[in-house]
């Protein structure tokens, strides 16, 4: 049991179910929140209202308890306030988009999804022209992307756009799989999950948080890439572990556990054990990768001012990769997004627009 920062000034005790507990995270990955967090929460709440991404009543009743800002404030430590605000608003948008995607599937809104997919692709390239789009989800996306594009050079923006185009297409593949009841094979799922979880987007955002774009030779270095991947794989697979019972009950097809059960003929208990093994390996291997990255950062500090700055940027990025473990872990136990037992209808989250027509 630990005490949550939560969404109020009064700490509340969080008891992690034994099936989901990872004592090594609780012991060796201490959680901190960016000092801007209280203001971040307030401003993201206002942004969701301004952009009409959630109804006013939902923002009032649900936004703080969903803990979206807590997740980002526990990750991008050291980021300038305006950078963290842009990231937090983008993250909140991402969750709303994920919910729209889910409801479009549930209600068979194929045409609406295709239209949204097309608009998001174009907004990614020309966000300024989509700021007043009729669909609040497109307008909110354009606003957050335009702000993110203001921090680093055009080369970073182009990379972010390339990575997010791939995320949109991965969501389209998930739409097809879920609409047709297709459970992807394990290797197919692992590759797709890296995109639907936006591994490289959250990794890209480490750079504006640190205040500098990393050159390709640094980002492609095996140690840097390995540490980044371990932190993101942990997050995606832990999410799958926490979501597995709910998604099995809802006849879901996109979960590593479901792929293991379907294609590897595992029992539910075996699939959970396999998920935990993968998760625990990520946690165990990260400190080794982290040490390699720190050695690499030392080597970059070649005596020049630029070399020192580059080394410092790499250290900042890998420190925040470490923060992702604890932030993701506690988010899953604090956020109302995963408290399915408290919902009136286990198939319909209380924070989504569940209208059948759009």
C-alpha positions as CSV (number, residue, x, y, z in Angstrom):
1,X,0.0,0.0,0.0
2,X,1.2,3.5,-0.7
3,X,-0.2,7.1,-0.6
4,X,-1.4,8.6,-3.8
5,X,-0.8,12.2,-4.8
6,X,-4.3,11.7,-6.4
7,X,-6.4,14.7,-7.5
8,X,-6.9,16.3,-4.1
9,X,-4.5,17.7,-1.5
10,X,-5.3,14.9,0.9
11,X,-3.3,11.7,0.3
12,X,-5.3,8.6,-0.1
13,X,-4.1,5.0,0.5
14,X,-3.9,2.9,-2.7
15,X,-3.9,-0.8,-2.2
16,X,-2.6,-2.6,-5.3
17,X,-4.2,-6.0,-6.0
18,X,-1.7,-8.8,-5.5
19,X,-2.2,-10.0,-9.0
20,X,-1.0,-6.6,-10.3
21,X,1.5,-5.7,-7.7
22,X,5.2,-5.2,-8.7
23,X,7.1,-4.7,-5.5
24,X,10.3,-3.8,-7.4
25,X,8.5,-0.7,-8.9
26,X,7.3,0.4,-5.5
27,X,10.8,-0.1,-4.0
28,X,13.3,0.9,-6.8
29,X,11.4,3.3,-9.0
30,X,10.3,6.2,-6.7
31,X,7.6,8.4,-8.1
32,X,7.8,12.1,-8.3
33,X,5.5,14.7,-9.8
34,X,6.6,17.8,-11.7
35,X,6.1,20.9,-9.5
36,X,3.8,22.4,-12.1
37,X,1.3,19.5,-11.7
38,X,-1.5,21.4,-9.7
39,X,-1.6,24.1,-12.4
40,X,-1.3,21.5,-15.1
41,X,-4.4,19.7,-13.9
42,X,-6.4,23.0,-13.7
43,X,-5.3,24.2,-17.2
44,X,-5.9,20.8,-18.9
45,X,-9.4,20.7,-17.4
46,X,-10.0,24.2,-18.8
47,X,-8.6,23.1,-22.2
48,X,-10.9,20.1,-22.4
49,X,-13.8,22.4,-21.8
50,X,-12.7,25.1,-24.2
51,X,-12.1,22.6,-27.0
52,X,-15.4,20.8,-26.2
53,X,-13.6,17.5,-26.0
54,X,-15.8,16.4,-23.0
55,X,-19.2,17.7,-21.8
56,X,-18.9,20.2,-18.9
57,X,-20.5,17.8,-16.5
58,X,-18.0,15.0,-17.4
59,X,-15.1,17.4,-17.0
60,X,-16.4,18.5,-13.6
61,X,-17.1,15.0,-12.3
62,X,-14.5,12.8,-14.1
63,X,-11.5,14.7,-15.4
64,X,-9.4,15.0,-12.2
65,X,-10.2,11.4,-11.2
66,X,-9.0,10.1,-14.6
67,X,-5.5,11.3,-13.6
68,X,-4.3,12.1,-17.2
69,X,-2.3,15.0,-16.0
70,X,-0.7,12.9,-13.2
71,X,0.5,10.5,-15.8
72,X,2.4,13.1,-17.7
73,X,3.5,15.1,-14.6
74,X,5.2,11.9,-13.3
75,X,7.0,11.3,-16.6
76,X,8.4,14.5,-18.1
77,X,10.2,15.9,-15.1
78,X,12.3,18.9,-15.8
79,X,10.2,20.0,-18.8
80,X,9.5,23.7,-19.0
81,X,5.9,24.4,-17.9
82,X,4.6,25.3,-21.3
83,X,6.1,22.1,-22.8
84,X,4.6,20.0,-20.1
85,X,1.2,21.8,-20.6
86,X,1.2,21.1,-24.3
87,X,2.2,17.4,-23.7
88,X,-0.5,17.0,-21.0
89,X,-3.2,18.5,-23.3
90,X,-2.1,16.3,-26.1
91,X,-2.2,13.2,-23.8
92,X,-5.7,14.1,-22.7
93,X,-6.7,14.5,-26.3
94,X,-5.2,11.0,-27.0
95,X,-7.3,9.4,-24.4
96,X,-10.5,11.1,-25.7
97,X,-9.5,9.9,-29.2
98,X,-9.0,6.4,-28.0
99,X,-12.5,6.5,-26.4
100,X,-14.1,7.8,-29.7
101,X,-12.3,5.0,-31.6
102,X,-13.7,2.5,-29.1
103,X,-17.3,3.8,-29.4
104,X,-17.1,4.0,-33.2
105,X,-16.2,0.3,-33.2
106,X,-18.9,-0.6,-30.6
107,X,-21.6,1.2,-32.6
108,X,-20.4,0.2,-36.0
109,X,-19.6,3.7,-37.2
110,X,-17.2,2.8,-39.9
111,X,-17.9,5.8,-42.1
112,X,-17.4,8.2,-39.2
113,X,-14.1,6.5,-38.3
114,X,-12.8,6.7,-41.8
115,X,-13.7,10.4,-42.0
116,X,-12.0,11.1,-38.7
117,X,-8.9,9.1,-39.7
118,X,-8.6,11.2,-42.9
119,X,-9.0,14.5,-41.1
120,X,-6.4,13.6,-38.5
121,X,-3.9,12.7,-41.2
122,X,-4.4,16.1,-42.9
123,X,-4.4,18.0,-39.6
124,X,-1.0,16.5,-38.7
125,X,0.5,18.1,-41.8
126,X,-1.4,21.5,-41.7
127,X,-2.6,21.9,-38.1
128,X,-3.2,25.7,-38.4
129,X,-5.9,25.2,-41.1
130,X,-7.8,22.7,-38.8
131,X,-8.0,24.9,-35.6
132,X,-11.6,25.6,-36.2
133,X,-12.7,22.3,-37.6
134,X,-16.3,21.3,-37.0
135,X,-15.3,18.1,-35.2
136,X,-13.9,19.1,-31.8
137,X,-11.6,16.1,-31.8
138,X,-9.9,17.3,-35.0
139,X,-9.7,20.9,-33.8
140,X,-8.3,19.9,-30.4
141,X,-5.7,17.7,-32.2
142,X,-4.7,20.6,-34.4
143,X,-4.3,22.9,-31.4
144,X,-2.2,20.5,-29.4
145,X,0.0,19.5,-32.4
146,X,0.6,23.1,-33.4
147,X,1.8,23.9,-29.9
148,X,4.1,20.9,-29.9
149,X,5.5,21.9,-33.2
150,X,6.7,25.2,-31.7
151,X,9.4,23.9,-29.4
152,X,12.0,22.2,-31.7
153,X,13.1,22.5,-35.3
154,X,11.2,21.4,-38.4
155,X,13.1,18.2,-38.5
156,X,11.7,17.1,-35.1
157,X,8.2,18.1,-36.3
158,X,8.5,16.0,-39.4
159,X,9.6,13.0,-37.4
160,X,6.7,13.5,-34.9
161,X,4.3,13.7,-37.9
162,X,5.8,10.6,-39.5
163,X,5.4,8.6,-36.2
164,X,1.9,9.8,-35.6
165,X,0.7,9.0,-39.2
166,X,1.8,5.4,-38.3
167,X,-0.2,5.5,-35.1
168,X,-3.4,6.6,-36.9
169,X,-2.9,3.7,-39.4
170,X,-2.4,1.3,-36.5
171,X,-5.7,2.4,-35.0
172,X,-7.3,1.7,-38.3
173,X,-5.9,-1.8,-38.3
174,X,-7.2,-2.3,-34.8
175,X,-10.6,-1.0,-36.0
176,X,-10.7,-3.6,-38.7
177,X,-9.6,-6.4,-36.3
178,X,-12.2,-5.6,-33.7
179,X,-15.0,-5.0,-36.2
180,X,-14.3,-8.5,-37.7
181,X,-13.4,-10.4,-34.6
182,X,-9.8,-10.9,-35.7
183,X,-7.3,-11.7,-32.9
184,X,-3.8,-10.9,-34.2
185,X,-1.0,-13.4,-33.7
186,X,1.5,-12.7,-30.9
187,X,4.3,-11.2,-33.1
188,X,1.8,-9.2,-35.2
189,X,0.2,-7.9,-32.0
190,X,3.5,-6.9,-30.4
191,X,4.4,-4.9,-33.5
192,X,1.0,-3.3,-33.7
193,X,1.0,-2.5,-30.0
194,X,4.1,-0.4,-30.3
195,X,2.1,1.8,-32.6
196,X,-1.3,1.8,-30.9
197,X,0.5,2.6,-27.6
198,X,2.5,5.3,-29.5
199,X,5.9,4.1,-28.2
200,X,7.9,6.5,-30.4
201,X,5.6,9.5,-29.8
202,X,6.1,9.5,-26.1
203,X,9.8,8.9,-26.7
204,X,10.0,11.8,-29.2
205,X,8.4,14.1,-26.5
206,X,11.4,13.5,-24.2
207,X,13.3,15.9,-26.4
208,X,11.3,19.1,-26.1
209,X,11.1,18.3,-22.4
210,X,14.9,18.3,-22.3
211,X,15.1,21.4,-24.6
212,X,17.0,19.9,-27.5
213,X,16.4,17.7,-30.5
214,X,18.7,14.6,-30.5
215,X,20.5,13.8,-33.7
216,X,19.7,10.6,-35.5
217,X,23.0,9.0,-34.5
218,X,22.1,9.4,-30.8
219,X,18.5,8.3,-31.1
220,X,19.5,5.2,-33.2
221,X,22.3,4.2,-30.7
222,X,21.5,0.7,-29.6
223,X,21.6,1.5,-25.9
224,X,19.3,4.6,-26.2
225,X,16.9,2.7,-28.3
226,X,16.9,-0.3,-26.0
227,X,16.2,1.8,-22.9
228,X,13.4,3.7,-24.7
229,X,11.8,0.4,-25.9
230,X,12.0,-1.3,-22.5
231,X,10.2,1.6,-20.8
232,X,7.5,1.7,-23.4
233,X,7.0,-2.1,-23.6
234,X,6.6,-2.2,-19.9
235,X,3.9,0.4,-20.1
236,X,2.0,-1.3,-22.9
237,X,2.2,-4.8,-21.4
238,X,1.3,-3.6,-17.9
239,X,-1.8,-1.9,-19.4
240,X,-2.7,-5.2,-21.1
241,X,-2.3,-7.1,-17.8
242,X,-4.5,-4.6,-15.9
243,X,-7.1,-4.6,-18.8
244,X,-7.2,-8.3,-19.5
245,X,-10.2,-9.4,-17.3
246,X,-12.3,-6.4,-18.6
247,X,-11.4,-7.0,-22.2
248,X,-12.0,-10.8,-22.1
249,X,-15.5,-10.0,-20.6
250,X,-16.1,-7.5,-23.4
251,X,-15.1,-10.0,-26.2
252,X,-12.1,-7.8,-27.0
253,X,-9.4,-9.0,-29.5
254,X,-6.6,-6.5,-28.9
255,X,-4.6,-7.6,-25.8
256,X,-1.4,-9.6,-25.6
257,X,-3.0,-12.0,-23.1
258,X,-5.9,-12.7,-25.6
259,X,-3.4,-13.3,-28.4
260,X,-1.5,-15.8,-26.2
261,X,-4.7,-17.6,-25.2
262,X,-5.9,-17.7,-28.9
263,X,-2.8,-18.5,-30.8
264,X,-0.5,-20.1,-28.2
265,X,-3.3,-22.1,-26.6
266,X,-2.5,-20.9,-23.2
267,X,-4.9,-20.9,-20.3
268,X,-5.9,-17.6,-18.7
269,X,-3.6,-18.3,-15.8
270,X,-0.7,-19.2,-18.2
271,X,-1.3,-16.0,-20.2
272,X,-1.2,-13.9,-17.1
273,X,2.0,-15.5,-16.0
274,X,3.5,-14.9,-19.4
275,X,2.5,-11.3,-19.3
276,X,4.0,-10.8,-15.8
277,X,7.2,-12.5,-17.0
278,X,7.5,-10.1,-19.9
279,X,6.7,-7.1,-17.7
280,X,9.2,-8.2,-15.0
281,X,11.9,-8.7,-17.6
282,X,11.5,-5.1,-18.8
283,X,11.8,-3.9,-15.2
284,X,14.9,-6.0,-14.6
285,X,16.6,-5.2,-17.9
286,X,16.0,-1.4,-17.8
287,X,18.8,-0.6,-15.2
288,X,21.3,-2.4,-17.4
289,X,20.3,-0.5,-20.5
290,X,20.2,2.7,-18.4
291,X,23.8,2.3,-17.4
292,X,24.8,1.8,-21.1
293,X,23.0,5.0,-22.0
294,X,24.8,6.9,-19.2
295,X,28.1,5.6,-20.5
296,X,27.1,6.7,-24.0
297,X,26.2,10.2,-22.6
298,X,29.7,10.4,-20.9
299,X,31.3,9.6,-24.3
300,X,29.3,12.4,-26.0
301,X,30.7,14.9,-23.6
302,X,33.9,15.4,-25.7
303,X,35.1,18.6,-24.1
304,X,33.1,20.9,-26.3
305,X,30.1,22.9,-25.2
306,X,27.9,21.1,-27.7
307,X,29.1,17.7,-26.6
308,X,28.3,18.6,-22.9
309,X,24.8,19.8,-23.8
310,X,24.2,16.7,-25.9
311,X,25.3,14.4,-23.1
312,X,23.1,16.3,-20.6
313,X,20.1,16.0,-22.9
314,X,20.6,12.2,-23.2
315,X,20.9,12.0,-19.4
316,X,17.6,13.9,-19.0
317,X,15.9,11.7,-21.5
318,X,16.9,8.4,-19.9
319,X,16.1,9.7,-16.4
320,X,12.5,10.3,-17.7
321,X,12.4,6.9,-19.3
322,X,12.9,5.6,-15.8
323,X,10.1,7.8,-14.5
324,X,7.7,6.2,-16.9
325,X,7.8,2.9,-15.0
326,X,6.4,4.4,-11.8
327,X,4.1,6.9,-13.4
328,X,2.4,4.2,-15.5
329,X,2.3,1.8,-12.6
330,X,0.5,4.1,-10.2
331,X,-1.7,5.6,-12.9
332,X,-3.3,2.2,-13.4
333,X,-4.3,2.1,-9.8
334,X,-5.3,5.7,-9.3
335,X,-7.2,6.5,-12.5
336,X,-11.0,6.0,-12.8
337,X,-10.3,4.8,-16.3
338,X,-9.5,1.3,-14.8
339,X,-12.0,1.2,-11.9
340,X,-14.5,-0.9,-13.9
341,X,-16.0,-2.3,-10.7
342,X,-17.3,1.1,-9.8
343,X,-19.1,1.7,-13.1
344,X,-22.9,1.5,-13.4
345,X,-22.4,-0.4,-16.7
346,X,-19.2,-2.4,-17.0
347,X,-19.4,-2.2,-20.8
348,X,-19.7,1.6,-20.9
349,X,-17.1,3.9,-19.1
350,X,-18.9,6.8,-17.4
351,X,-16.6,9.4,-19.0
352,X,-17.4,8.5,-22.7
353,X,-20.0,9.8,-25.1
354,X,-21.9,6.6,-25.8
355,X,-24.3,8.0,-28.3
356,X,-25.1,5.3,-31.0
357,X,-25.3,7.9,-33.8
358,X,-22.8,10.5,-34.8
